Amino acid sequence: MQRYRHGRVVIHEVDITQVAVDAIVCWATPKLSGLGTVERAIHEAAGPELGEACRELKGCEPGECKVTAGFRLPAKWVVHCVPPIWQGGRADEDEILRRCYEVAVWRAMEHGATTVAFAALGGAYPKERAAQIAISTVLESLEQHASLEGVTFCCASEVESAIYESVAEEYL
């Protein structure tokens, strides 16, 4: 586990469903159906109540976020955020992803969260590029919101951790 900015930014190889923070960010499919890899793990750990709560939200557009309770998770809240689908950079994917991070932090704070955890963005999105957007956007949020005590980037592997740590060294 690496800590930056006096512990306000943490990069950790850990299962996001086990992190004790106020809010976790669930990278979701537009229907919030629990079919994405991380999304499925979060739904399984939270219990069936999360699926019911997501159905009531009636989906979410890329770049937007909706919030549910965390149910059986250690986190009080789950911020469901739909990232862009990588199309080679031709469809404003970077701006949509940046918006995901901004809106996720804002929505978490709106619910009283002072600590937030993000899973490393997977899928076909270029991992280093995603890490650069994640870290730079979160740093801006930390500067703008003094009440935001900490952000954890949860990486699923040593490779992801190494990418995030390398990018963090550039920005932090």
N, C-alpha and C positions, 0 to 999 in steps of 0.2 A: 504494500500500500504506500502510495506517495502522497504527501501533503504539500500544498502550495498556498501562498498568500495567507500565512499564519493559520493554516488549517481550514481556511474557508473553502478551499477547493481540494477535493480528494479524488484520486484515481485509484480504483481498487478492483482486483479480480474477484468478483463476488456475484452471487445470485441476487438479482434485484428484489426478489420476493422475500429475502431474508434481511434486508436492510431496515434498520430502525430509524426512519426519518419521518417527518410530518407528511410528505407527499412523494409518491413515485410517479414517474412519467412512463406511461404505457404507449409504446409506438404501436399504433392500431391500424386496422384496415378501416376503410370508410364506413362500413356497417357496424363497427365496434363489436364484431361477432366473435372475437377470441380465436380467430383462425391463423393469425400471424404467429411466428415462433415465440417471441417474447410475450406477446399478447396472450397466447394460450397458457404459458407458464403462470402468468399473473392471474388469469381467470381460474386456473386450477387451484392455486394457493389461496385465493380469496374466497372461494366457494361459489355455489350456484347463485347466491344473491347478487354477485357482480354481474353475471349475465342478464339477470332480470333488470337490474338498474340500467345496463347499457341498452337494452331493448327500449326502455322508456325514453332514452335520449334521441332515438330515431336517426342515428348516424352522425357523421361529422365530415366536413370537407377538408382536403389537404391544406395544411397551414393553420388549421383551427384546432381548438382543444375544448373538451368537455370534462366535467369533474363528477366523480362518484365517491362514495365512501370506500374505504379500504376493506371493510368487512373483516375477514380472518387474517389479513396481512398485518405485519407490524406497523405499517404506514396507515395513518388516519385517512388519507385521501389518495385517490388514483386520478391522475390527470391523463385523459385519453387524448392522444395527439396523432393526427394522420400526417406522416411525412410525405414528401413528394416521391414519385417513382422516377428513378434516374433515367433520363432520356438523352444522355450525352451532353448535358448542359445547355440544351437548346430550348428548354421550356421553363426558364426561371426557377429551376430546382433549388439553386443555392439561396435565392431570396425566400422561397417558400420554406426551406429548412430553417433559415435564420428566424423567420416569423414563428415557426413551431417552438423554438427555444424561448423566444421573447414572450409569446402568449402563454406557454406552459408555466413559466416562472410567475407571470402576472396572475394567472388563474389560481395557482397554488397559494400565492400570497393573499389573494382575495378571500381564500378560505382560512387564513390565519397561519399558513405554513411559514416556518422560518428555515426549515431544512428540506432540501429537495434532492432526489436521486434520479438520474437519467441512465437508461441502458445505452450502451454504445449502439449507434445506428448500424444496423446490418443490411441485409439485402444486397442489391447490386450497386448501391451508392458507393463511390470510391471512399474507402475508409479514412485515408489521411485527409481528404477534403472535408469529409463529415466531421472529423475531429477538429479541424481548424475552425469550422463554422461553430461547432459546439462550444469550444473553449473561448473563442473571441466573443461570442454572443453572451455567454454566461459571465464573463469578466465585466462586460458592460452592465449587465444586470446587477452584479455585486456592487459596482461603483454607484449605480443609481439608487439602490435600495439598501440602506444601512441595516434595515431590519432582517434582511436575508443573511442568516448566520452561516450557512454552508450549502455547498452543492457537491454531490458525489457522482462521479461517472463510474458506473458499474460495467466492467468489462468481462466478457464471457471466456476469455482465453488470455494466455501470455502474449500472443501476437497482438491482440487488441490493446492490452495494457501497454505494450511497448510503443505502439503507434500513438496512443494518447499521451504517454509520458514524453515522447519525442516532441510532439506538437506543443505540449505544455511548457517544455524548456524554452521554446521560441517565444511564447507569449507571457510566461510568468517569470 
